[in-house]
Amino acid sequence: MNVMPSKPPVRFSRRTFLGVASVAATGALVIACSSPTATSTAPTAAPTHATKPTGAPPSTVASPVAAQPTAGGTQVTLRYGTFWPQYRLDIMSTGLKVFEGKWPNIKISLEGSGSQFSDKLTTQLASGTAPDTAICDGSLNILYADQGQALDVTDRLRADNIDITKLSWINGYEILSSKVFAMPWVLSPHAWYFNKTMLKQAGAKDPWDDLKGEWTWADFRDMLLKVTALPPKDGKIKIYGAKLGLDQMAYQLCGFIFSNGGHDYTLQPFQYTFDDPKLIEACEFVYNTLFFQDKTILPPDQATALSQGGVTDPFSAGIVGFMEDSTGRLTITRDSVKNAFEWDVVRMPKASASSGPSRANFAANANFIYSKTPNPDDAYLALKFLAGYSMPDMQVILAQQKLLLPSLKTAGRNQFNTPPPVHVSSFITGGFTSGELMHYKVAQTDQLMTTELDKAILGQQTIRQTLLNLNPQLNKLIEIGKSRQFDTSNYSFDT
């Protein structure tokens, strides 16, 4: 399940890339990709955990010798495919210098293909020309594993005494039917970004200063109403309370659903649950109350008009007070807002004071090894480094730069979990849920969701009827392979 906000919503990797690439393309955002200042002091000792990987095959299966770099110092160049935009690759390259300094005979060549990544990777796998390693394309990794295109690294991890569930936070497709087909990389839990300066101007309460992070949907609604009532920016651009992708169920709406006690899917049985009363109730609050009645959410057509006018980031431009998004927006927001206003992040509000705790959506990117690579041991060594298992430098760099949440728990807690922003800990505190059911036809189900939800946005049918109509259609599209996702439907970053 790849991470990023923005349409087209065919798959998370494309949403994410296009959300960032569109900003860069218009020149509205200049990203300063400075090298981390603490790289030289980053710890390099290997993790001390020595447990078997969860779901590893029985111990009677012969384990290979722990992977070693190419014998005799033969020079090897590993290709690494990704959809990441250039500013992320620049930061990643800083860590790769550490790797190549430790293993000088192994070079890693980055191949960024942006929004074409999914289609390009599928073509490369079919033609036998795939990169040695690549970032996972979410649910399709299940298909790659079933087709024998993704290398099973379970035995290699066992030989190295690495249990990825102990050392790393995972999303669910790294472990498929008790075998490890992908190495943890980065995660993307969600929270609300908010403009503290704007809230003060509007006379609204602050989620932290006034409510200490314990806020409800009613509090949220009141803040949005007050912000939306502010005079137009520069006397001509209407201000809205929030930016929220109304047609992105798993990526943008699930925080409301989960915090209301609802679910958009179950694994037992394996099905979508868009007919869940709690899910419907949450979506009705967003659509009927916030969007149609209060008019506090930036309408999609207005967002498009702003983008065409060069404003691709309404939050950083001071046009919306709140933005629901992931850790993937931290670096962008930091470098675009600068000192224009004061901002922070806060967890999803609770449905009510008496309801259960708030829960947010999270997604992730892992890395896999092409099963036909001529250098599987070198590729495994590279992905161990990226995951922080041989030495934590790369994960520490990601944490220091706030470039998504590093999958390595120690880096997340020790380096990422420090300001700024002040309450960045909101991203790894409390309960989270992986927001998507993973199967062969996720691209089709995602597209169907978007098409039908767009009808509700346009007022062509109620959100309730849309969801009830969608549920049987989605469940008919499901195509299940032999692999099953690891259950992260009730996840916590506190463990």
N, C-alpha and C positions, 0 to 999 in steps of 0.2 A: 504494500500500500504506500505509494509514494506521496510525497508531501509538497503541497503548495496551493495557495488560494488563487482563483481566477478561472474564468472560462477560456476555452471550451472544456466542459466537464467530462470528457471521454474517459480520462483516467487521471489520478492524482498527479502523476509525474508531469503531465501536460499542463494541468491547472497551475501547478507550482511554477514551472518554467515560464509560462506565458505571463503569469502575474508579475514576475520579476523582469522578464525580457522586455515587456511593453514599457516598463518604466525607463529602462536603460535606453531603449530605442528612441524615445521622444526627447531624451536629454533632460528630462525633468528631475533626474536623480543622478548625482555623482557619488559613486561609492569609493571611499578611501580604504584600500586594502592594505593596511599597514601590517608589517610582520609583528607577531607577538613579542613583547619585550622580555618575557620570562622563559623563553624557550630553552635558553642555555642552562637554566636552573631547574628545569622539569625533571622529576624523578625518572630514572631509567631502569629501576629494578623490576623484575618480572613479578606479576601478582603471586601471592603466596597460597591462594586457594588450591586445593588438590583434591577435587571431587570429580566423579564421573559425570559426563554430560547427561542431562535429563533425557530419559527415553533412549539411552544408548542400547545397542544390541546386547544380548547376553555376553557375559565375560568369557564364555567358551569360544567366541569368535576370535580368530587370531588378530592381534593388533600389529600394525606396521611399525617400523622404527620411526621415531619422531622425524618429521620432515627436515631436511637439511638443504641449504642452498646448493646450486649446481656445483658438482665436483670439479676440481682443477681450476676453479676461478674462471670458467668459461663465461664470456659476456652474454647476458640474456636481457632482452627487452620485452617486458610484459605490456600488452595493450590493456587499458582500462577504459571501458565505455561508460558514459554517464550523460544525463540530461542537464546536469548542473550548469548554471550560467558562469560567465568568466570570473566574476568577483569571488565566487565560491572556489573556483579552481585555483585562483591566485593564492587563497589562504591554504587550500589543500597542498599546493606545491611547496609551501614553506615546510610542512611536515614531511613531504617526500624527500626533501634534502637531508633530513635526519636519517631516514631509511637508507638512502643511497650512500650516506657516509658510513653507516654500519655495515651494509652489504654492497660494496662498490661494484660488484660484478652483476648486480641486478638493477636495471633501470625500469621505471614505470612511465609509460607514455600515455598521457590523458587524451581521450577522444570524446570531446563534448559535441553532441548532436542535437541539443535543445529539444524543441517540440517534436522533432522527427525521431526521437530516440526509440520509442516503442516499436514503431513500424520498421525502423532500420535494424533493430536488434532481432526482431522476428525474422526478417529477411536474411540476416547474417547467420542466424542459427540454422535456418533451412538450407543455406548454401554451404555450410561448414566453414564460414569465414568470420565467426564471432570473435570478439576480443577474448583474451585469456581470462580476464576477470571483468565484471561489470556490476553496476548498481542494479538492484533488483527492480523489476517492473511490477511491483505489487503482486496482485493476485495471479498474474501470468507466471510467477515463479512456481506455482503449483503445477501448471502445465509443463514448464521446462523440466521440473523434477520428474514428473510422470513419463515424459518423453526420453529421459536419460540425457538431457542437455545440461543439467546442473549437476556438478560433482558432489557426491555424498562425502562429507568430511567428518562423519561421526567417529570413525576409527582413528583418524588423525588427531582429533580433539582428545579422544580418550588416551591416546599414547602420550599426549602432552599434559594430561591431567587437568584439562580445561572443561569446566561446566559453564556453558554460556548463560544459563539461567541464574547462576550464582554471581557471576562477574558483571553481567550486562542486563540492561533492560531490553526487552524484545517486544515485537509487535504481534507475532503469531505465525508468520510464514517462514521464519528461520528454521523452525522445527516442524516437519511434516510427517505425521504418522510415526513419531518417535525417532526419526532420523534428521540429522542436521544438514540442510542443503544451502544455507546462507549464513554468513558471518555478520554479527551485529555491527552497525556503523553509526547512524544518527537517528534520533527520534524527534517527533514533532507534536508534543502535547499542546493543547489549546488553552487560551485564557482571553480575557478582555483587555485590550489596550485602551487607555483612556487619557483624555486631555484634562489634566488637573486645572490648568489655567482657565480653560473654557468653563469648567464646572463652577469655578469661583465667580467668573463673570456672569454666569447665569443665575447665581444664588442657589445653586443646587448642593446637596450634600455630596461629600467625597466618600467613595467606598472605603478608604482607609482612614483618613483623618477624622471622619465622623462616625463611621460604622465599623471600624477595625476589621474590615474584610468580611464581616458577617452581614451580608445583605441579601435581599429577597427580590423576586420579580417585581413586587410593588415598588420597592426602592428604585430599582432599575428604570421602571416605567416613569416614575416621577422625575428622575434625572434626565431622561430622554425628552420629556415634555418641556422641561425648562430650557434645555439646550436648543431644542428646535424653535423655541420662541425668541432666540437671540436675533438681533438685526442682521441683515445680509452681510456677508464678508465683502469688504471693500465697497459696500453699498450696492452690490449687484448679484452676488452669488448666495443663494439660499443655504442656510445652515441646517443640517439634519442631526438628529440625536446619534444615529449609529449607521455603520456600514455592515451589512450582513448578506451573504449569498443565499437568497431565498430559494433558489433552485438547486442547492447543493446539500442534499439530505445528510449524507454521512459526514461531510467535511465541515458544515456550518450550522446545521440545525440540531445535531445530536446532543450538544451540551444541554439544551433545553429539555430534550426528550429524556436523557439519562437522569438529569436532576429532578425530573418529575416522576421518576420511578418507572419510566417506559423503556422499551427496547425496540430497535429496528430489525433485529434478527435473533434467532436462537440457533445453537449448534445441535441441540437434541430436542426436537428434530431439526434438521438442517433446512431452515426456511426463513423467509422474510416475514416480519410481523407488523406491517403497516396498518393493520386493523387493531393493534393494541390500543385500548381506550386512553391510556396514559400518553402514548405517542400522539394520538389525535388531539388530545387536550393541549399538549405543549405546542403543537403546530398551530392550533387555533389561536392560542395566545399571541404567537408571533405574527401570524397573518391577519387575523380578524382585529386584534386589539392594537398591536404596535404599528402594523403596516397600513391597513385600511382605515381604521378608526382614528388613531392618533397621528398618522402620517409622520412618524418619527424616524422611519428607516429610509435611507437614500434609495429612491426607486431605480430599478435597473436602467431605464431609459435616460435618467438624469446622470447616472454613473457613466453611461456611454457618451453622452454629450460632453461631460467633463473630460473624459479621456481624449475625445476628438479635439478638444480645446487645449490639450497638453497637460491636463491634471489627471495623472494616472494613479495617484496616491492621495485620495481625499483626506485621510487622517493626517498625514504629514503636512498637507496643505492647509490644515485648520478648518476644513469644511464639515467634518463630522466629529462628534465628541468621543465616540466609542468605535472600536473596530474589533470584531471577533476574529482571532487568527492564532497562528502557531508560533513556536519559537523561530520559525523561518523568517519572521518579520523583524526580529530584534536588531540584527545588524543594519538592515535597510532603514528602520525607523531611527535608530541612533544616528546614522550618518546623514539622513535627510532632514530630520527635525533640528539637530544641533541645539542651539539655544533659543529657537523660535518660541517655544513654550515648554512648560513642565509637563511630563507625562509619566505614567507608571502602568503596571499591569495588575490585574486582580482575577481571582478565580470566578468561575461562573456563579451567578447568584442562585440561592436556594429558591425553590418554588414558593415556599412560604416559611414563616417562622417555625411552624410545627412540622414541616416536611422533613424528609430524610436529608442527608448531606448532599451538597452539590457534587456533580460529576462532570467531567469534561471529556471530549473526544481526544484521542491521540492516534497518530499514524507514525510510520517509520520508513527508513531506507536501510536495507541491508545490502551486502555484496555477495555475489556468488562466483564460482569458478566454472568456466566452460569445461564440460567433461572431456572434450577432445583437444584441450590445450596440450601442446608438446612439453609444457613445463609445469605440471601440476604441483610439484613440491615447492617450486619458487612462487607460484601463484598463491599457494596456501600460506607461505611465509609472508607474502605481501599483505594478505588479508588479516593475518594475525596481527601485523603491525598496525593496520588501519583500525582494528578493533581494540587495540591497546593491550593485547595479551603478551607480546614479546617485550615491549617497552611502551609506556603510556604516552609518549610525546605527542603523537598525532591527536589523540583524544583530548589531551591537555590544551593543545593549540585551538582546537575547535571550541573548547569550553571558554578559554580566555577571550576568544573573538566573539563569543555568543552566537556562533554559527550553528544554529539548531542545538538540540540537547545531545551531547555525546552519549553514546550507548554505554560506555564504561561507567559503572556506578560511582567509582571513586572520583573520576574527573567531574562527573555531574554534581556531586555533593561538595567537592573541595574547591573547584575552580569555576564551574558554571554558576553555582548557587551563591554568588556574591554580587552585590550591586555594581554597576547600574543595570536596569532600573532598580529602584529601592526594593520592590517586592518581587524580584525575579523568581524567588522561591515558589511563587504561585504555580509555576509550571511543573514542579515536582512535589507538590504537597497535596495530599488527599487522594480521592479516588478518580480513576480514569477508565475509559472503555474504548477498546478498538472498535471503530465505528463501521466496519464493513465486513459483510459476508464474503468469503473468498472462494471463487469457483472459476471455471473456464470462461464463462460468459459475462464477466463483470463489466466489460466495455459496453455490452448491449444493455445490461440492466441499468448501468449508470446513465446511458443515453435516454432510456425510457423514462427514468425518474425525472430527468431534466425536462424532457418534452412535456410530460404531464404536469409537473409543478409549474411550468411556465403558463399553462392554462389557468392555474389558480392565481398566479401573480396578475394576470390580465383580467381577472374577475369573470372568466368564462364559465367557471364552476367553482363550488366551494372547496376549501382545502380538505374538509372532511370527505366529501364525495371523491375528490381526487385520490386521496389515500386509500379509500375503500376500493376504488376501481383499480388502483395500481397493484395492490397486494397479490391477487390471483395471477395477474399478468407477469409479475416479477417471478413468482414461484414456478410458473410454466417455463421460464427461460433458464432456470438453474440447470447447469450441467456439471455433475460431480465426477471427479476422477478418483483414482485410488488413494490419493493423499488427502489428509485432513489437517486444517490449520490448528496450531497450538491455541488453547483457550486463553485469550486475554480479554474476555468480555467483562471481567470484573477485576481490573488491574490496579495496582498501587505502586507508585514510585517510592513510597516510604520503606519498602522492603528491599 
